Amino acid sequence: MWVSMQLMVMMILPLIALGQQYGTCTGTNGRKGECISINQCRSNGGASDPANLCPGDNTIQCCTYPTCTNSNGVAGQCQPTSTCAGNSDPANLCPGGNNIQCCTSGSTPTGPGTSTPINTMLTGLADILRGAGLNVVEVAGWRTRGHGVMSSVRGIVVHHTAGAATGDFPSLAVVRDGTSGLAGPLSQLGLGRSGTWFIIAAGRSYHAGSTLDDSVYGNNNAIGIEAEGVGLPATDNGHAYWPEVQYQSYIKGVKALQRAYGVPTSRVLGHKEAAVPKGRKIDPNFSMAEFRANLG
């Protein structure tokens, strides 16, 4: 048995040394990571960056990890402890080995709460949705796009685009750039028929118009999501006119936003519910009662 244990140690040590040999890196997404094999990164729950950022052959790539919230409720980034300039939380909050920990730079929560003004751009949107395991496309310039900063995140308003009947997210240009009568962006987020999320803007977006409570559902205080759909027939029953993959992604993404920004399910409304006067809007054409029930 002692011989067997020696053999196992001899096999494991080179693998550990290999990880140490290739060191740490910074991905093209700006996150700190480690240079490890693609297979090991996948197994660890990370994402490999193929941009030739690491020594070794093409199988060694920069592996970065998702965002996190530490034991004190502070938002942070999962990264190697050796690259953390702040505080690493050893409470097993991140995927990967023990060297990957939740790195934060402060001691108070950084995400906006249900009534806490933030007066800033929502530059964490892409990481929030990726952290939920969703496919994300970052539209060029999104981090600085908006009609000024967001005052807070107190509500979430869900929409449909009433756009073209084909394509994944054919309404992107309109949502990003607006129309002749209304300047874009028209929402922070878009959702394609495939379930892919499009990060369009980090600032205030003209999606809501007049609402029953602008301090919660108005453009200054609510995230807007435009999901691709023709919007017909108008209905409040079920979600039969939506691809299941898109509908489930809608639920998963909204849940992630709720967690990140402290938005209760009672403050997730359809545009048809939030808009005033009542009847001004019909979107989205699915049951909001069912949608909220799925949010839990």
SVG drawing of the C-alpha trace seen along z (x, -y; Angstrom):
<svg xmlns="http://www.w3.org/2000/svg" viewBox="-56 -62 63 64">
<polyline fill="none" stroke="black" stroke-width="0.4" points="0.0,0.0 2.9,-2.4 4.3,-1.8 0.9,-2.6 0.7,-5.8 4.1,-6.8 3.1,-6.3 0.0,-8.4 2.0,-11.2 4.5,-11.0 1.6,-11.3 -0.1,-14.2 2.9,-16.4 3.8,-17.1 0.3,-18.3 0.5,-20.7 3.9,-21.9 2.6,-22.4 -0.1,-24.7 2.4,-26.7 4.9,-26.8 2.5,-28.6 1.4,-31.1 -1.3,-33.8 -2.7,-36.0 -5.2,-38.7 -7.9,-37.7 -9.2,-40.0 -12.3,-40.4 -10.0,-42.2 -10.3,-39.4 -7.3,-37.9 -6.9,-34.2 -4.5,-31.3 -2.7,-29.7 -4.0,-26.1 -5.1,-23.6 -8.4,-24.1 -9.7,-20.8 -8.7,-21.7 -10.3,-25.1 -13.6,-23.6 -13.5,-21.0 -12.9,-23.9 -15.9,-25.8 -13.9,-28.6 -13.7,-30.1 -10.6,-29.7 -9.4,-32.8 -7.8,-31.7 -6.0,-35.0 -2.4,-33.6 -2.0,-35.1 0.0,-32.2 3.2,-30.3 3.1,-26.8 1.3,-25.3 -2.2,-26.1 -3.8,-23.9 -2.6,-26.2 -4.9,-29.2 -5.9,-32.0 -8.7,-30.6 -10.9,-33.2 -13.7,-32.7 -17.1,-34.3 -18.1,-37.1 -18.9,-36.4 -20.2,-37.8 -18.1,-37.3 -19.2,-36.3 -19.9,-40.0 -22.1,-40.6 -19.4,-42.4 -19.4,-41.9 -16.1,-40.6 -14.3,-38.5 -13.2,-34.9 -9.4,-34.9 -6.1,-33.5 -5.2,-34.7 -1.8,-35.8 -3.4,-38.4 -5.9,-39.8 -5.0,-43.4 -7.8,-43.4 -9.2,-40.7 -9.5,-37.0 -12.4,-35.1 -11.4,-31.5 -15.1,-30.4 -15.2,-28.2 -17.3,-30.6 -15.6,-30.1 -15.1,-27.2 -11.6,-25.9 -8.9,-25.0 -8.2,-26.4 -6.1,-29.1 -9.2,-30.6 -11.0,-32.8 -13.5,-35.6 -11.4,-38.8 -13.0,-42.1 -11.7,-45.6 -14.0,-46.8 -16.0,-45.7 -19.5,-46.9 -21.9,-45.7 -21.2,-47.3 -24.4,-46.2 -27.4,-48.5 -30.2,-47.4 -33.9,-47.7 -33.9,-51.4 -30.3,-52.5 -29.4,-55.1 -26.3,-54.2 -26.0,-57.0 -23.7,-55.0 -23.5,-52.9 -24.4,-49.2 -21.1,-47.9 -21.6,-44.5 -24.4,-43.4 -22.4,-41.0 -20.7,-39.4 -24.0,-38.9 -25.6,-37.1 -22.5,-35.0 -22.3,-34.1 -25.7,-32.5 -24.4,-30.3 -26.1,-32.3 -24.8,-33.0 -23.9,-36.7 -23.0,-39.0 -21.5,-42.3 -22.5,-45.0 -19.6,-47.3 -19.6,-50.5 -22.3,-49.2 -20.4,-50.2 -20.6,-53.9 -23.9,-53.9 -27.0,-55.4 -28.9,-58.7 -26.9,-59.4 -26.3,-57.2 -28.9,-55.0 -30.2,-56.5 -30.9,-53.1 -32.0,-49.6 -35.4,-49.2 -37.4,-47.4 -37.1,-45.3 -39.5,-45.8 -39.8,-43.0 -40.8,-43.7 -41.1,-42.2 -39.7,-43.9 -42.7,-43.5 -39.9,-43.0 -39.3,-40.8 -40.5,-37.2 -37.1,-35.7 -33.6,-35.9 -32.2,-35.7 -32.3,-39.4 -33.1,-41.4 -34.2,-44.4 -30.6,-45.1 -30.0,-48.2 -33.3,-49.8 -32.9,-49.0 -29.3,-50.3 -29.8,-53.4 -33.5,-54.2 -35.9,-55.5 -36.5,-58.9 -38.8,-59.8 -36.9,-58.3 -33.2,-58.2 -31.5,-54.9 -30.7,-53.0 -34.2,-51.7 -33.2,-49.1 -30.1,-47.9 -30.6,-44.3 -31.9,-42.3 -32.8,-38.6 -32.6,-36.6 -34.9,-33.8 -32.0,-31.4 -31.8,-32.5 -28.7,-34.6 -28.5,-37.9 -27.3,-41.1 -25.7,-43.7 -26.6,-47.0 -26.3,-49.8 -25.1,-50.3 -26.9,-53.6 -30.4,-54.9 -32.5,-53.7 -35.8,-54.9 -37.9,-51.7 -40.6,-52.5 -42.3,-55.8 -44.8,-56.9 -45.3,-54.2 -47.5,-53.6 -44.4,-54.5 -41.5,-56.1 -39.4,-55.8 -39.4,-52.0 -40.3,-51.3 -39.2,-54.5 -36.2,-54.7 -34.0,-56.1 -34.7,-53.2 -35.6,-50.1 -33.6,-47.8 -35.4,-47.2 -35.2,-44.0 -36.4,-43.8 -37.0,-40.1 -37.3,-39.4 -40.8,-38.5 -43.5,-39.6 -45.8,-40.1 -48.9,-38.6 -51.4,-37.5 -51.7,-39.7 -52.4,-37.4 -52.1,-37.2 -52.2,-33.4 -49.2,-31.1 -46.2,-31.5 -47.2,-29.4 -45.9,-31.9 -42.4,-31.9 -39.6,-29.5 -39.0,-27.5 -35.3,-28.1 -35.9,-31.8 -38.5,-31.8 -36.4,-29.7 -33.4,-32.0 -35.6,-35.0 -36.5,-33.5 -32.9,-32.6 -31.6,-36.0 -34.1,-38.0 -33.4,-35.8 -29.7,-36.6 -30.5,-40.3 -32.7,-40.1 -30.0,-38.5 -27.4,-41.0 -29.4,-44.1 -31.8,-43.0 -35.0,-43.3 -37.9,-41.4 -40.2,-39.4 -43.0,-41.8 -41.1,-44.5 -40.6,-42.5 -43.4,-43.8 -44.4,-43.5 -44.5,-46.7 -48.2,-46.2 -48.5,-46.2 -46.1,-49.2 -47.2,-51.5 -49.9,-54.2 -52.5,-54.9 -53.6,-51.2 -53.8,-49.6 -51.1,-51.8 -48.8,-48.7 -49.5,-45.0 -46.0,-43.6 -44.9,-41.0 -47.5,-38.7 -47.2,-36.0 -48.6,-35.6 -46.8,-37.7 -48.4,-35.8 -46.8,-32.6 -43.5,-34.4 -43.3,-35.7 -44.3,-32.2 -41.3,-30.8 -39.0,-33.4 -40.0,-32.1"/>
</svg>
